[in-house]
Amino acid sequence: MRPNRNDVSWEASPVATQPRDVSAARGRRGDAGRGASSVRVRRYVLDLMPLIDAMRGEVGGTPQCLALELTRRGICEPRGGAAWTPVDVGRLLHRIGTERAR
């Protein structure tokens, strides 16, 4: 049975009145998930780099041309979408440029 807020024992509970101890050594909530996501995206970009470079020579380097070609070849977006947009390709190209600068 859940305690009732009007119950005296609810207010007298030491857990309810104690402030939470937030340690500086501990990361923020969600940091592990963001780190894992970054690793997945980086791996995805590194796998696509040779393909994008080859496609630039075939169809051109514009995001529109690359989006159409990626969709035509059936390559899924990082989150599983089937149709690429020029904005998605622009973000991918920016990420590839960032990876090459490392």
HELIX and SHEET records of a PDB file:
HELIX    1   1 VAL A    8  GLU A   11  1                                   4    
HELIX    2   2 PRO A   14  THR A   17  1                                   4    
HELIX    3   3 ASP A   31  VAL A   59  1                                  29    
HELIX    4   4 PRO A   63  ARG A   73  1                                  11    
HELIX    5   5 PRO A   86  ALA A  101  1                                  16    
END                                                                             
